């Protein structure tokens, strides 16, 4: 049976799907598909601008993997409010009114306005008309970022305890072309980008299984460019501790009209192909145990 997270402390924050009748050593998550705006989210960005940052329908594309025994975690809050795939130290102190009392980690993403709290929704388009208070940012971390990470860590630990090894995929979608906030400005992107921080977060065998399976379906696949993977696989991927972690970016043109952010005819095809990929991963995971 599939269960939804319903604890009042995480309402409108995330959903967790588990199966009681079947289990596999697999965890999927979608940290950027959320659309429920928290009540204190006061941004100058328009709805159409905010949609450009959303990994639209990624949760729907991967949810059927739960029927194969994978645990699935989905963020319901938008990444434009706070991003679970950034370190909680990736804070742009120029956005804060007052002295930030915590550690700060300066990264390339922070430099282009895509840190824990986004500074820009699109190139040179600010998210806010005024600075945020220290307490506002701290509350976002406490009530949204931290519950997401706790839930993911719990799922990973449960699967590791059950099976002794786990395979974790962090799912995303990407614009069909890079913009000025990306390292591949103006370039057409492949169908998929499979990332493992240049081999740091996953075994080569697991990464190769994914890339080969996608290429056999006729997809163009790139590895670690223009994305190497971010906070979630860096934090939880540990091949030496039997946790292989991969980030997968799917080109939105495969399943979306990017202008209207509506599903196109490719949606059902992609969803079926991802289900077939999950079957391959399940077989791979259990073959590794025998």
DOZASE-664743 format. One line per 5 residues: number of its first residue (from 1); their letters; for each residue y, x, z of C-alpha. Coordinates in nm, 2 decimals. Layout:
! residues N
NUM> A> Y,X,Z; ...
//
This chain:
! residues 290
1> XXXXX> 0.00,0.00,0.00; 0.35,0.12,-0.08; 0.59,0.13,0.21; 0.97,0.14,0.20; 1.18,0.32,0.46
6> XXXXX> 1.34,0.04,0.66; 1.45,0.20,0.98; 1.81,0.08,1.06; 1.93,0.44,1.09; 1.85,0.51,0.73
11> XXXXX> 1.93,0.18,0.57; 2.12,0.23,0.25; 2.04,0.60,0.28; 1.70,0.66,0.13; 1.36,0.51,0.04
16> XXXXX> 1.02,0.66,0.11; 0.71,0.55,-0.08; 0.36,0.63,0.04; 0.02,0.50,-0.04; -0.22,0.40,0.24
21> XXXXX> -0.53,0.38,0.01; -0.49,0.70,-0.19; -0.33,1.04,-0.13; -0.27,1.35,-0.33; -0.10,1.68,-0.23
26> XXXXX> 0.21,1.60,-0.43; 0.57,1.51,-0.33; 0.83,1.39,-0.57; 1.20,1.33,-0.50; 1.51,1.21,-0.67
31> XXXXX> 1.82,1.31,-0.47; 2.08,1.21,-0.73; 1.99,0.86,-0.85; 2.16,0.66,-0.57; 2.42,0.39,-0.63
36> XXXXX> 2.49,0.24,-0.29; 2.84,0.35,-0.19; 2.89,0.41,0.18; 3.18,0.20,0.33; 3.40,0.51,0.39
41> XXXXX> 3.37,0.64,0.03; 3.72,0.62,-0.09; 3.75,0.81,-0.42; 4.01,0.80,-0.70; 3.73,0.84,-0.96
46> XXXXX> 3.66,0.54,-1.17; 3.32,0.37,-1.18; 3.26,0.49,-1.54; 3.34,0.85,-1.42; 3.11,0.83,-1.13
51> XXXXX> 2.83,0.71,-1.35; 2.84,1.04,-1.54; 2.73,1.23,-1.23; 2.44,0.99,-1.15; 2.08,1.08,-1.24
56> XXXXX> 2.05,0.72,-1.37; 1.70,0.56,-1.34; 1.52,0.88,-1.25; 1.38,0.70,-0.95; 1.23,0.44,-1.18
61> XXXXX> 1.09,0.70,-1.41; 0.89,0.87,-1.13; 0.80,0.59,-0.89; 0.47,0.51,-1.06; 0.34,0.85,-0.94
66> XXXXX> 0.30,0.68,-0.60; 0.01,0.49,-0.75; -0.17,0.82,-0.80; -0.12,0.93,-0.44; 0.21,1.12,-0.46
71> XXXXX> 0.47,1.06,-0.19; 0.81,0.98,-0.34; 1.15,1.01,-0.17; 1.47,0.86,-0.32; 1.83,0.89,-0.21
76> XXXXX> 2.02,0.56,-0.23; 2.36,0.70,-0.16; 2.54,0.87,-0.45; 2.55,1.25,-0.49; 2.92,1.21,-0.54
81> XXXXX> 2.95,1.12,-0.18; 2.74,1.41,-0.05; 2.48,1.61,-0.24; 2.14,1.67,-0.08; 2.07,1.94,-0.33
86> XXXXX> 2.35,2.16,-0.19; 2.35,2.36,0.12; 2.54,2.20,0.41; 2.74,2.53,0.41; 2.86,2.48,0.05
91> XXXXX> 3.19,2.33,0.17; 3.52,2.37,-0.01; 3.76,2.42,0.28; 4.06,2.35,0.05; 3.94,1.98,0.06
96> XXXXX> 3.96,1.95,0.43; 4.25,1.86,0.66; 4.21,2.09,0.95; 3.99,2.40,1.04; 3.63,2.37,0.93
101> XXXXX> 3.43,2.48,1.24; 3.10,2.56,1.06; 2.97,2.83,0.83; 3.08,2.84,0.47; 2.87,2.96,0.17
106> XXXXX> 3.07,3.03,-0.14; 2.86,2.97,-0.46; 2.92,2.93,-0.83; 2.87,2.55,-0.80; 3.14,2.54,-0.52
111> XXXXX> 3.37,2.74,-0.74; 3.36,2.47,-1.02; 3.40,2.18,-0.77; 3.04,2.08,-0.73; 2.97,2.18,-0.37
116> XXXXX> 2.83,1.97,-0.09; 3.13,1.73,-0.13; 3.24,1.72,-0.49; 3.60,1.82,-0.56; 3.59,1.72,-0.93
121> XXXXX> 3.40,1.43,-1.09; 3.47,1.58,-1.44; 3.65,1.89,-1.55; 4.00,1.89,-1.40; 3.95,1.53,-1.27
126> XXXXX> 3.98,1.52,-0.89; 3.76,1.31,-0.67; 4.02,1.24,-0.40; 4.39,1.19,-0.37; 4.41,1.34,-0.03
131> XXXXX> 4.21,1.58,0.19; 3.91,1.47,0.40; 3.91,1.51,0.77; 3.66,1.74,0.95; 3.49,1.44,1.11
136> XXXXX> 3.45,1.26,0.78; 3.26,1.55,0.63; 3.06,1.60,0.95; 2.96,1.23,0.95; 2.84,1.25,0.59
141> XXXXX> 2.62,1.55,0.68; 2.49,1.38,1.00; 2.43,1.03,0.85; 2.32,1.11,0.49; 2.24,1.48,0.42
146> XXXXX> 2.04,1.54,0.73; 1.82,1.22,0.72; 1.73,1.30,0.36; 1.63,1.66,0.44; 1.44,1.54,0.75
151> XXXXX> 1.25,1.29,0.55; 1.16,1.53,0.28; 1.05,1.79,0.53; 0.83,1.53,0.70; 0.66,1.44,0.38
156> XXXXX> 0.59,1.80,0.29; 0.46,1.87,0.63; 0.23,1.56,0.63; 0.08,1.66,0.29; 0.04,2.02,0.40
161> XXXXX> -0.14,1.92,0.71; -0.36,1.68,0.51; -0.45,1.91,0.22; -0.35,2.27,0.32; -0.14,2.31,0.01
166> XXXXX> 0.13,2.10,-0.17; 0.30,2.07,-0.50; 0.66,1.95,-0.49; 0.88,1.84,-0.78; 1.25,1.78,-0.75
171> XXXXX> 1.35,1.55,-1.03; 1.69,1.53,-1.21; 1.85,1.43,-1.54; 2.11,1.63,-1.73; 2.38,1.56,-1.99
176> XXXXX> 2.27,1.63,-2.34; 2.54,1.89,-2.37; 2.69,2.12,-2.11; 3.05,2.07,-2.01; 3.32,2.30,-1.86
181> XXXXX> 3.16,2.27,-1.52; 2.83,2.42,-1.65; 2.73,2.76,-1.77; 2.62,2.63,-2.11; 2.96,2.48,-2.22
186> XXXXX> 2.92,2.27,-2.53; 2.56,2.37,-2.60; 2.29,2.12,-2.69; 2.02,2.11,-2.43; 1.64,2.10,-2.46
191> XXXXX> 1.44,1.80,-2.36; 1.34,1.95,-2.02; 1.44,2.24,-1.81; 1.17,2.36,-1.57; 1.30,2.58,-1.29
196> XXXXX> 1.16,2.78,-1.00; 1.44,3.02,-0.91; 1.29,3.28,-1.15; 0.95,3.26,-0.99; 1.06,3.25,-0.63
201> XXXXX> 0.97,2.89,-0.54; 0.65,2.83,-0.73; 0.33,3.00,-0.86; 0.34,3.09,-1.23; 0.02,2.88,-1.27
206> XXXXX> 0.19,2.56,-1.15; 0.50,2.62,-1.36; 0.29,2.69,-1.67; 0.09,2.37,-1.62; 0.41,2.17,-1.63
211> XXXXX> 0.56,2.34,-1.92; 0.24,2.33,-2.12; 0.18,1.96,-2.05; 0.53,1.87,-2.16; 0.52,2.08,-2.47
216> XXXXX> 0.19,1.92,-2.57; 0.37,1.59,-2.57; 0.61,1.74,-2.83; 0.90,1.82,-2.59; 1.13,2.12,-2.61
221> XXXXX> 1.11,2.29,-2.28; 1.33,2.57,-2.13; 1.26,2.77,-1.82; 1.53,2.85,-1.56; 1.82,2.80,-1.80
226> XXXXX> 2.08,2.66,-1.77; 1.94,2.56,-1.43; 1.74,2.78,-1.20; 1.69,2.52,-0.93; 1.91,2.46,-0.63
231> XXXXX> 1.90,2.40,-0.25; 1.60,2.17,-0.22; 1.34,2.39,-0.40; 1.51,2.70,-0.25; 1.48,2.56,0.10
236> XXXXX> 1.13,2.42,0.08; 0.95,2.61,-0.19; 0.72,2.88,-0.04; 0.43,2.98,-0.26; 0.31,3.23,0.00
241> XXXXX> 0.28,2.93,0.24; 0.10,2.71,-0.01; 0.41,2.50,-0.11; 0.49,2.53,-0.48; 0.83,2.38,-0.57
246> XXXXX> 0.97,2.31,-0.91; 1.30,2.15,-1.02; 1.28,1.95,-1.35; 1.58,1.84,-1.55; 1.53,1.57,-1.81
251> XXXXX> 1.77,1.53,-2.10; 1.94,1.19,-2.07; 1.93,1.13,-2.44; 1.55,1.09,-2.41; 1.59,0.76,-2.23
256> XXXXX> 1.96,0.66,-2.20; 2.26,0.57,-2.40; 2.48,0.82,-2.23; 2.80,0.63,-2.30; 2.69,0.30,-2.15
261> XXXXX> 2.44,0.46,-1.90; 2.18,0.20,-2.01; 1.82,0.25,-2.09; 1.73,0.30,-2.45; 1.39,0.25,-2.63
266> XXXXX> 1.28,0.59,-2.51; 1.27,0.49,-2.15; 0.92,0.34,-2.15; 0.78,0.63,-2.36; 0.92,0.89,-2.12
271> XXXXX> 0.80,0.70,-1.81; 0.44,0.68,-1.96; 0.45,1.06,-2.04; 0.57,1.14,-1.69; 0.28,0.94,-1.55
276> XXXXX> 0.04,1.14,-1.77; 0.20,1.46,-1.64; 0.14,1.34,-1.28; -0.23,1.28,-1.36; -0.25,1.64,-1.49
281> XXXXX> -0.09,1.77,-1.17; -0.33,1.56,-0.95; -0.63,1.71,-1.14; -0.48,2.06,-1.11; -0.41,2.01,-0.73
286> XXXXX> -0.77,1.90,-0.66; -0.92,2.16,-0.89; -0.74,2.43,-0.69; -0.91,2.30,-0.37; -1.27,2.32,-0.51
//
